[in-house]
């Protein structure tokens, strides 16, 4: 019964609150957007185990509804928010599919069958909802696994859709953010071949212009490789 009471209080708070603040809903280092959901156990069910099954479904449905609002409110690199980028029926359909595939995490089961959890979707899935799947790239013999971009000297913002620019080449791919160089160095996702470069300015479209040490052909190779982009920002960046 205590679990039900706690879950009712949490559920009421979630429903009364506005969409989760971006700082709480987006894990930029992990590269995910998440939102909470909760459901009290149905006391009419014969056992907590059965009640838990229904409560899990309800909690996940509520979390995905909250996630829709949270995801639409995330900042877009060129300005505004993700919601403003969802203009065509195809974009909106891709966004809806991404939310529908959001997985539960941080699941808490109360003893009476009540459930609290978070629904989580990759930031990259939201970016692809806007821009669509990339065209097939030629196989590369020496693939680049990641580009670590030091943007600590620039007023860069945490945002979806950030691109890297070298010459006439632009690359926007799966992107994560780190607060400080130490965090980036410890990221196991960077892989075997990592390029490190400084960003020298922010373009009018909100992209990062890379230093000449990384030329257009190298950035093209990174794009063909589908390299992870890791942006290093100052610790105090919001």
C-alpha positions in Angstrom: 0.0 0.0 0.0 2.9 2.4 0.8 4.2 1.8 -2.7 0.8 2.8 -4.2 0.7 6.0 -2.1 4.2 7.0 -3.1 3.5 6.3 -6.8 0.2 8.3 -6.7 2.1 11.3 -5.3 4.8 11.0 -7.9 2.3 10.5 -10.7 0.4 13.6 -9.6 3.6 15.6 -9.5 4.5 14.5 -13.0 1.2 15.4 -14.4 1.1 18.7 -12.7 4.6 19.8 -13.8 5.4 21.2 -17.2 7.6 19.4 -19.7 10.9 18.4 -18.0 13.5 21.1 -18.2 16.2 20.4 -20.8 18.9 20.2 -18.2 17.1 17.3 -16.5 15.8 15.5 -19.6 19.0 15.5 -21.8 22.1 13.5 -20.9 24.5 15.1 -23.4 27.4 12.9 -22.5 25.4 9.7 -22.9 23.5 11.1 -25.9 20.0 10.4 -24.7 16.8 12.3 -23.9 14.6 10.8 -21.2 11.4 11.5 -19.2 9.7 10.0 -16.2 6.5 8.0 -15.9 4.7 6.3 -13.0 1.7 4.2 -12.4 0.1 2.9 -9.2 -0.8 -0.7 -8.8 -4.4 -1.7 -9.5 -5.6 -3.0 -6.1 -8.3 -5.1 -7.8 -5.7 -7.4 -9.4 -5.2 -10.8 -7.7 -1.4 -10.3 -7.1 1.3 -7.6 -7.2 2.9 -9.6 -10.0 -0.1 -9.1 -12.3 -0.6 -5.6 -11.1 3.0 -4.8 -12.0 2.5 -5.8 -15.7 -0.3 -3.4 -16.2 1.4 -0.6 -14.2 4.6 -1.0 -16.3 2.6 -0.5 -19.5 0.8 2.5 -18.1 4.0 4.1 -16.7 5.9 3.6 -20.0 3.0 5.2 -22.0 3.0 8.2 -19.6 6.8 8.4 -19.9 6.7 8.4 -23.7 4.1 11.2 -23.6 6.3 13.2 -21.4 9.3 12.4 -23.6 7.5 13.7 -26.6 7.3 17.1 -24.9 10.8 17.0 -23.6 12.3 16.0 -27.0 10.5 18.7 -28.9 11.9 21.3 -26.5 15.5 20.4 -27.0 17.7 23.1 -28.6 18.5 22.8 -32.3 22.0 24.0 -33.4 21.0 26.5 -36.0 18.4 28.1 -33.7 15.1 27.4 -32.1 14.1 24.0 -30.9 13.6 20.5 -32.4 9.8 21.0 -32.7 10.3 23.8 -35.3 12.3 21.4 -37.4 9.5 18.8 -37.7 7.8 20.4 -40.7 6.9 17.6 -43.1 4.7 14.5 -42.5 7.7 12.3 -43.1 9.7 14.1 -40.4 6.8 13.9 -37.9 6.3 10.2 -38.7 10.0 9.5 -38.0 9.8 11.4 -34.8 6.8 9.5 -33.6 8.5 6.2 -34.4 11.5 7.2 -32.4 9.4 8.0 -29.4 7.4 4.8 -29.8 10.7 2.9 -29.7 11.9 4.6 -26.5 13.1 2.1 -24.0 12.4 2.0 -20.2 15.3 2.5 -17.9 15.8 3.3 -14.2 12.8 1.1 -13.5 11.6 0.9 -9.9 9.1 -1.8 -8.9 7.3 -1.3 -5.6 6.3 -4.3 -3.5 2.6 -3.8 -4.3 3.1 -3.7 -8.1 3.4 0.1 -8.6 6.0 1.2 -11.1 8.2 4.2 -11.7 10.6 4.5 -14.7 12.1 6.7 -17.4 11.6 6.4 -21.1 14.8 7.1 -23.1 15.6 7.8 -26.7 19.0 8.4 -28.4 19.6 12.0 -29.4 20.8 10.7 -32.7 17.4 9.1 -33.4 15.9 12.6 -32.9 18.4 14.2 -35.3 17.7 11.5 -37.9 13.9 12.2 -37.5 14.6 15.7 -38.9 17.3 15.0 -41.5 16.5 11.5 -42.5 18.8 8.5 -42.9 22.1 9.3 -44.5 22.8 8.0 -48.0 25.0 4.9 -48.2 28.7 5.8 -48.1 31.5 4.0 -49.9 33.5 1.5 -47.8 36.6 3.1 -46.3 39.8 1.1 -45.9 40.9 3.2 -42.9 37.8 4.2 -41.1 37.8 7.1 -38.6 36.0 6.0 -35.5 35.7 9.5 -33.8 36.5 13.1 -34.0 37.1 14.9 -30.7 36.6 18.7 -31.2 37.9 21.1 -28.6 35.4 23.9 -28.6 36.3 25.3 -25.1 37.4 28.6 -26.6 34.0 29.3 -28.2 30.5 30.1 -26.9 29.2 26.8 -28.2 25.8 25.5 -27.0 24.5 22.1 -26.2 22.3 21.3 -29.2 21.1 18.7 -31.6 22.1 19.0 -35.3 25.5 20.5 -34.8 27.8 20.1 -37.9 31.5 20.2 -38.4 32.9 22.2 -41.3 36.2 22.0 -43.1 36.5 23.7 -46.4 33.4 22.9 -48.4 32.7 19.7 -46.5 30.2 19.5 -43.7 29.6 16.5 -41.4 26.8 16.1 -38.9 26.7 12.7 -37.3 26.1 11.0 -33.9 27.3 13.6 -31.4 28.0 13.7 -27.7 29.3 16.4 -25.4 31.9 16.4 -22.7 32.5 18.9 -20.0 36.3 19.1 -20.0 39.0 17.1 -21.8 39.4 14.5 -19.1 35.9 13.3 -19.6 36.4 13.0 -23.4 39.7 11.0 -22.9 37.8 8.4 -20.8 35.0 7.8 -23.3 35.3 4.2 -24.5 33.0 4.8 -27.4 35.7 6.8 -29.3 37.2 3.6 -30.8 40.6 2.8 -32.3 41.2 5.7 -34.7 40.5 9.1 -33.1 41.1 12.5 -34.6 41.6 15.5 -32.4 41.1 19.0 -33.6 40.2 22.5 -32.4 37.1 24.5 -33.5 38.1 28.0 -34.5 34.7 29.7 -34.9 30.9 29.2 -35.0 29.4 29.6 -38.4 26.2 31.6 -39.1 24.3 28.3 -39.2 25.6 27.3 -35.8 28.2 24.7 -37.0 31.8 24.5 -35.8 34.5 25.6 -38.3 37.5 23.3 -37.7 41.1 24.4 -37.6 43.1 23.9 -40.8 44.9 20.9 -39.3 41.9 18.8 -40.3 41.2 19.3 -44.0 38.1 18.6 -46.1 39.2 15.2 -47.4 39.8 14.0 -43.9 36.4 15.2 -42.7 34.9 13.5 -45.8 36.6 10.3 -44.7 35.1 10.7 -41.2 31.6 11.3 -42.7 31.9 8.2 -44.8 33.0 6.3 -41.7 30.1 7.5 -39.7 32.5 8.7 -37.0 31.3 9.7 -33.6 31.6 13.4 -32.9 32.7 14.3 -29.3 32.5 18.0 -28.5 34.6 19.2 -25.6 33.1 22.2 -23.8 34.1 24.1 -20.7 32.9 22.7 -17.4 30.6 25.6 -16.8 28.9 25.5 -20.2 25.1 25.3 -19.9 
